[in-house]
Amino acid sequence: MDDSRAQRLFGDSLVAPGDLASGPFRVDRDRIVSSPFFARLAGVTQVISPGGAGLLVHNRMTHSLKVAQVARAIAERVLNRDKSDLSEKLGGCDPDVVEAAALAHDLGHPPFGHLGERVLDQLARHRLRIPDGFEGNAQSYRIVTSTEIRGEATIGLNLTNAVRAAILKYPWTRHGDARYMDPPPRGAAPPADDPDGGSAKFGAYLTEADDMVAARAPFAGRVADWQQTIEASVMDTADDIAYAIHDLEDVHRVGVLQQGAVAAELMAWQRWGPATDLGRAGGAIESLRRQLHRKDGWMADDEAFTAAIELVRAELVDGLLARPFDGSLEAEARVGAFSATWTRRLVESIELVEQPAVRSGHVQLATAQWHEVQILKFVQNRFVLARPDLALHQRGQGRLLSSLVEALLAWLTDPDEEQRIPRRLRDLVELAETELPEGTPDRIGQARGRAVIDFVAGLTDNQAIGLMEALSGHSRQLWTDAFVL
């Protein structure tokens, strides 16, 4: 085995000789699945909170499992169709690597889905003065490299370089150089509410930046410094497919995706076309078309956009949504057939590109299917995520997380409570202190802030609710509340 191949396989990972029979990347996958952080994902919201919608909706664990399934199918397709060894030239595309990365990609997502991510980021940056803030992808990387425990040392999950690199959808830090590119890579532009806030999405905090560089070192000269590895690109594409298709299953099952509203929007645009007044029916999807041309001119195509609307209208609006979900076997079969058909079509369109656009990866959907995914995601964003009743629910969850962070910080800084602070929270403070260099302004305060964020991000939805109830004095379960600590 040559040195570069060995570095990609192992890096500094400690793999027992007996593990090699099944392959080092399968060892990584097993370590991820065995992690308590992975088990936690069963209690973390994907889009709709399971507590209010029964047991059929996705959580972060079932989402991760489906992403892993789709990612493996994509990787196998890439390998089967790559007759020029381009994938090897770019660093390799191993199905075990993409499966492991897909299983790990959401480990850092906090309670209450993306809402929790936004709230913790605001608190971390503006309340706790942590320059990196909070980001779910960076938190996932932190978990597998720093805060998860194996043996007696805090060394993360001890994963190979290839898998750690494949987890990095956004291989830069918050204030890294990627945000200054013109155009910047997808995710590297600053958030709309904070032009000076660094990249909106990023893959590692400064505390894990050196590890990120080491994980990507075997790919130097193969992929650009800001570009995903092939395996990360596969995982990212699979995540997009799962979000576009599988999350639609949930909103259809619980009856919040109404056929009439979706049909009116799509049909109005088909009737009026690009000249649609943005303030009338069809205007929202026209805004999407303009946004795609503005941000993704490398791929945006009006003919493909029009064809995608027609296909989604025919198969989603006139197909799946034409009959309300009633829980019957027939209804389940319709949902299953819709998901299987769309997943197969999207996976079979995957292409490996040697020189992708800045806002793309080496693995990408064909033009027609890329537009279809944009329309499916539009339906979800417009007719589910923008609903006032969901906003009402999420505002309550956001207030809960804010109150929880404040309550834990007050507990942590109470001199009379030093001996009764939860052990895990104390451990996280010690870890954060060791990561910050001497001379860091307010080093202890920043360490406490990062520890509280790490602690809260590691809770399930129900643990966050239960812990806040206990800290508010509303719980009467004295000896059973400790499960959240």
Salt bridges, closest charged atoms under 4 A:
ASP30 OD1 - ARG29 NE 3.54
GLU76 OE2 - ARG72 NE 3.44
ASP96 OD2 - ARG26 NE 3.10
ASP96 OD1 - ARG72 NH1 2.93
GLU99 OE1 - ARG29 NH1 3.55
GLU99 OE1 - ARG72 NH1 2.64
ASP106 OD2 - ARG60 NH1 2.67
ASP106 OD2 - HIS63 NE2 3.75
ASP106 OD2 - HIS105 NE2 3.39
ASP106 OD1 - HIS109 NE2 3.22
GLU117 OE1 - HIS109 ND1 3.86
GLU117 OE1 - HIS114 ND1 3.14
GLU117 OE2 - LYS201 NZ 3.39
ASP121 OD2 - ARG125 NH2 3.03
ASP121 OD1 - ARG174 NH1 2.86
GLU135 OE2 - LYS201 NZ 2.82
ASP194 OD2 - ARG125 NH1 2.64
GLU208 OE2 - ARG142 NH1 2.94
ASP211 OD1 - ARG164 NE 2.89
GLU231 OE2 - ARG8 NH2 2.29
ASP236 OD1 - LYS169 NZ 3.79
ASP236 OD2 - ARG186 NH2 2.40
ASP239 OD1 - HIS63 NE2 2.85
ASP239 OD1 - HIS105 NE2 3.42
ASP239 OD2 - LYS169 NZ 2.44
ASP240 OD1 - LYS377 NZ 3.14
GLU249 OE1 - LYS66 NZ 3.59
GLU249 OE1 - ARG253 NH1 3.31
ASP250 OD1 - HIS58 ND1 2.88
GLU286 OE2 - ARG289 NH2 2.80
GLU286 OE2 - ARG290 NE 2.78
ASP296 OD1 - ARG359 NE 2.79
ASP302 OD1 - ARG289 NH1 3.18
ASP302 OD1 - HIS293 NE2 2.73
GLU310 OE2 - ARG313 NH2 2.79
GLU315 OE1 - ARG345 NH2 2.92
ASP318 OD2 - ARG313 NH1 2.45
GLU330 OE2 - ARG323 NH1 2.95
GLU330 OE2 - ARG334 NH1 3.57
GLU332 OE1 - ARG253 NH2 2.77
GLU354 OE2 - LYS89 NZ 2.54
GLU372 OE1 - ARG345 NE 3.72
ASP389 OD2 - ARG387 NH2 2.71
GLU406 OE2 - ARG127 NE 2.77
GLU417 OE2 - ARG420 NH2 2.98
ASP427 OD1 - ARG423 NE 3.14
GLU435 OE1 - ARG142 NH2 3.00
GLU438 OE2 - ARG443 NH1 3.70
ASP454 OD2 - ARG142 NH2 3.02
